[in-house]
Amino acid sequence: MNSLNLNIDMGEGFQNENELMPLIDACNIACGGHAGSLDEMQRVIGLAKNNKVKIGAHPSYPDRENFGRKSMEISQEKLIKSLKDQLNGFLQLLEDVTELHHVKAHGALYNDCAKNSELAEILLNVLKECCPSVILFTLPHSILEKKAKERGFRVWREAFLDRGYTDQGQLQYRGEPGAILKTSKAMYAQLKSISQNKHVQTVSGNWIPMEADTFCLHGDHPRVVQNLKELLKLNSPTQ
């Protein structure tokens, strides 16, 4: 518990990366699908290098209007092209492709790939072509985790400290009761449940198994900087 593996979504236009980067272990940088630009990617990549933070690509549905948080009706061909364009554009900004530590899909694409075999295969096929050696971040016990491991990908199971879970282990839809955890104390309680007891309480009050290799906070949470500082203080051995 004293050594956390924290990741945060970045490069999404909230301009809080300078404050957050020294506090985390890994960052997921928007690749232009739901947010971001080449200049923004380059800026955040530079911050990550300066702070010795692991660099991850954060591709999404090509849907800036909805910030990539709505499932999208899109042909396989268009989705594949978009994902390749996002990842290849990101890779071109790295001095060495081995600097790309991981890939984590964003928003609705993340959730859809976790439960839809066809979309999971599309994402994995793109990764196999563009960056086959990366680590994939995904939900524990998901279809994507299973398929990725079958195909030889390294997988880090990800748990969210600022989001509520359904009884099926999926993230509660935004806008629904319990979807967003708002205080550092609630986030710390969720962290302790997962880290110490390997389970999490769902929005309906039930307990389900949950193991994680990395923990996520969202960069667009209104109190993300304050919550993260308070969370790290609560997790300090002196507390």
C-alpha positions as CSV (number, residue, x, y, z in Angstrom):
1,M,0.0,0.0,0.0
2,N,2.9,2.4,0.6
3,S,4.2,2.1,-2.9
4,L,1.3,2.8,-5.3
5,N,1.3,2.5,-9.1
6,L,-0.9,5.5,-10.0
7,N,-1.8,6.5,-13.5
8,I,-3.7,9.6,-14.7
9,D,-5.3,10.5,-18.1
10,M,-3.6,13.6,-19.4
11,G,-3.3,15.9,-22.4
12,E,-7.0,16.4,-22.5
13,G,-7.0,20.2,-22.2
14,F,-7.3,20.7,-18.4
15,Q,-3.7,22.1,-18.1
16,N,-3.1,20.4,-14.7
17,E,-0.2,18.2,-15.8
18,N,2.5,20.3,-14.2
19,E,0.9,19.7,-10.8
20,L,0.0,16.1,-11.3
21,M,3.1,14.7,-13.0
22,P,5.4,14.7,-9.9
23,L,2.8,12.7,-8.0
24,I,2.2,9.7,-10.3
25,D,3.9,6.7,-11.8
26,A,2.4,6.6,-15.3
27,C,0.4,8.8,-17.6
28,N,-2.1,8.1,-20.4
29,I,-1.8,10.8,-23.0
30,A,-4.7,11.6,-25.3
31,C,-3.9,10.9,-29.0
32,G,-6.3,13.3,-30.7
33,G,-9.3,11.0,-30.9
34,H,-11.3,12.5,-28.1
35,A,-8.9,15.3,-27.1
36,G,-5.4,16.5,-27.6
37,S,-3.2,17.7,-30.5
38,L,0.3,17.0,-31.7
39,D,1.6,20.0,-29.8
40,E,-0.2,18.9,-26.6
41,M,1.1,15.4,-26.9
42,Q,4.6,16.6,-27.3
43,R,4.3,18.9,-24.3
44,V,3.0,16.2,-22.0
45,I,5.5,13.6,-23.3
46,G,8.3,16.1,-22.4
47,L,6.8,16.6,-18.9
48,A,6.6,12.8,-18.4
49,K,10.3,12.4,-19.4
50,N,11.4,15.1,-17.1
51,N,9.5,13.6,-14.2
52,K,10.5,10.0,-15.1
53,V,6.9,9.0,-15.5
54,K,5.9,6.0,-17.6
55,I,4.4,7.1,-21.0
56,G,1.2,5.6,-22.2
57,A,-1.0,6.3,-25.3
58,H,-4.7,6.9,-24.7
59,P,-6.5,6.3,-28.0
60,S,-10.3,6.5,-28.3
61,Y,-13.2,6.6,-30.6
62,P,-12.8,9.6,-33.0
63,D,-15.4,11.6,-31.1
64,R,-14.2,15.0,-29.8
65,E,-17.8,16.2,-29.5
66,N,-18.7,13.7,-26.8
67,F,-15.1,13.5,-25.3
68,G,-15.1,9.9,-26.4
69,R,-17.5,8.9,-23.6
70,K,-20.3,7.6,-25.8
71,S,-20.3,4.3,-27.6
72,M,-20.1,5.1,-31.3
73,E,-21.6,3.5,-34.4
74,I,-18.6,3.3,-36.7
75,S,-17.4,0.8,-39.3
76,Q,-14.6,-1.5,-38.5
77,E,-12.5,0.1,-41.3
78,K,-12.9,3.6,-40.0
79,L,-12.2,2.6,-36.4
80,I,-9.1,0.7,-37.4
81,K,-7.8,3.6,-39.5
82,S,-8.5,6.1,-36.6
83,L,-6.8,3.9,-34.0
84,K,-3.7,3.4,-36.3
85,D,-3.5,7.1,-37.0
86,Q,-3.8,8.0,-33.3
87,L,-1.1,5.5,-32.3
88,N,1.3,6.1,-35.2
89,G,1.0,9.9,-34.7
90,F,1.9,9.4,-31.0
91,L,4.8,7.1,-31.7
92,Q,6.3,9.5,-34.1
93,L,6.7,12.0,-31.3
94,L,8.8,9.6,-29.2
95,E,12.5,9.6,-29.7
96,D,12.5,5.9,-29.2
97,V,9.4,3.6,-29.6
98,T,10.5,1.7,-26.5
99,E,9.6,4.8,-24.5
100,L,6.0,3.8,-25.0
101,H,5.3,1.8,-21.9
102,H,1.6,1.0,-22.3
103,V,-1.7,1.6,-24.1
104,K,-5.0,2.3,-22.5
105,A,-8.1,2.9,-24.5
106,H,-10.2,5.9,-23.4
107,G,-13.8,6.2,-22.2
108,A,-16.5,4.4,-24.1
109,L,-13.9,2.5,-26.2
110,Y,-12.2,1.2,-23.0
111,N,-15.6,0.0,-21.6
112,D,-16.8,-1.5,-24.9
113,C,-13.5,-3.4,-25.5
114,A,-13.8,-4.8,-22.0
115,K,-17.1,-6.6,-22.9
116,N,-17.3,-6.8,-26.7
117,S,-15.2,-9.6,-28.3
118,E,-15.2,-8.0,-31.7
119,L,-14.0,-4.6,-30.5
120,A,-11.4,-6.3,-28.3
121,E,-10.0,-8.1,-31.3
122,I,-9.9,-4.9,-33.3
123,L,-7.9,-3.1,-30.6
124,L,-5.5,-6.0,-30.2
125,N,-4.9,-6.3,-34.0
126,V,-4.0,-2.6,-34.1
127,L,-1.7,-2.9,-31.2
128,K,-0.1,-6.0,-32.8
129,E,0.7,-3.9,-35.9
130,C,1.7,-0.6,-34.3
131,C,3.2,-1.5,-30.9
132,P,3.3,-5.2,-30.1
133,S,5.5,-5.0,-27.1
134,V,3.5,-2.5,-25.0
135,I,1.6,-3.3,-21.8
136,L,-2.2,-3.1,-22.1
137,F,-4.2,-1.5,-19.3
138,T,-7.7,-2.9,-18.9
139,L,-10.4,-3.9,-16.5
140,P,-9.8,-7.1,-14.4
141,H,-11.8,-10.2,-15.5
142,S,-12.7,-8.5,-18.8
143,I,-13.0,-10.0,-22.3
144,L,-10.1,-7.8,-23.4
145,E,-7.9,-9.1,-20.6
146,K,-8.6,-12.7,-21.5
147,K,-8.1,-12.2,-25.2
148,A,-4.9,-10.2,-24.7
149,K,-3.3,-12.8,-22.5
150,E,-4.3,-15.5,-25.0
151,R,-2.4,-13.6,-27.7
152,G,0.7,-13.0,-25.6
153,F,0.2,-9.4,-24.6
154,R,1.4,-8.2,-21.2
155,V,-1.6,-6.9,-19.3
156,W,-1.9,-4.7,-16.2
157,R,-5.3,-5.0,-14.5
158,E,-6.5,-1.5,-13.7
159,A,-8.7,-0.3,-10.9
160,F,-10.3,3.1,-10.6
161,L,-10.2,5.1,-7.4
162,D,-12.6,7.8,-8.4
163,R,-15.3,5.6,-10.1
164,G,-18.0,3.3,-8.8
165,Y,-18.5,-0.3,-10.0
166,T,-21.5,-2.3,-11.0
167,D,-22.0,-5.9,-9.7
168,Q,-20.6,-7.1,-13.1
169,G,-17.3,-5.4,-12.5
170,Q,-18.0,-2.7,-15.0
171,L,-17.8,1.1,-14.3
172,Q,-21.1,2.6,-13.4
173,Y,-22.4,4.8,-16.2
174,R,-21.5,8.5,-15.7
175,G,-24.6,10.4,-14.5
176,E,-25.9,7.4,-12.6
177,P,-25.9,7.3,-8.8
178,G,-22.5,6.3,-7.3
179,A,-20.6,6.7,-10.6
180,I,-18.2,9.3,-9.3
181,L,-16.3,9.2,-6.0
182,K,-15.9,12.8,-4.9
183,T,-13.7,12.8,-1.8
184,S,-10.1,11.6,-1.1
185,K,-11.5,9.6,1.9
186,A,-13.8,7.6,-0.4
187,M,-11.0,7.0,-2.8
188,Y,-8.7,5.9,-0.1
189,A,-11.3,3.5,1.3
190,Q,-11.6,2.0,-2.2
191,L,-7.9,1.7,-2.5
192,K,-7.6,-0.1,0.8
193,S,-10.4,-2.5,-0.1
194,I,-8.7,-3.5,-3.4
195,S,-5.1,-3.5,-2.2
196,Q,-5.6,-5.2,1.2
197,N,-8.7,-7.4,0.7
198,K,-8.8,-7.8,-3.1
199,H,-12.5,-6.8,-3.4
200,V,-14.5,-3.7,-4.0
201,Q,-18.0,-2.6,-2.9
202,T,-20.3,-1.9,-5.8
203,V,-22.8,0.9,-6.2
204,S,-25.6,-1.5,-5.0
205,G,-23.7,-2.4,-1.8
206,N,-22.4,-5.8,-2.8
207,W,-18.8,-7.0,-2.8
208,I,-17.0,-8.4,-5.8
209,P,-13.4,-9.6,-6.4
210,M,-11.0,-7.0,-7.6
211,E,-7.2,-7.1,-8.1
212,A,-5.1,-4.4,-9.6
213,D,-1.6,-3.8,-10.9
214,T,-2.3,-0.1,-11.4
215,F,-4.7,2.5,-10.0
216,C,-6.3,5.3,-12.0
217,L,-7.6,8.8,-11.3
218,H,-9.2,10.9,-14.0
219,G,-7.5,14.1,-15.0
220,D,-10.8,15.9,-15.5
221,H,-12.1,15.3,-12.0
222,P,-12.7,18.8,-10.6
223,R,-10.6,18.1,-7.5
224,V,-8.0,15.7,-8.9
225,V,-4.9,17.6,-7.7
226,Q,-6.3,18.1,-4.2
227,N,-7.7,14.6,-4.0
228,L,-4.4,13.0,-5.1
229,K,-2.3,15.0,-2.6
230,E,-4.7,14.1,0.2
231,L,-4.8,10.4,-1.0
232,L,-1.0,10.2,-0.9
233,K,-1.0,11.7,2.5
234,L,-3.6,9.3,3.8
235,N,-1.5,6.4,2.3
236,S,1.7,7.7,4.0
237,P,3.3,5.3,6.5
238,T,3.2,8.1,9.1
239,Q,-0.6,8.1,9.0
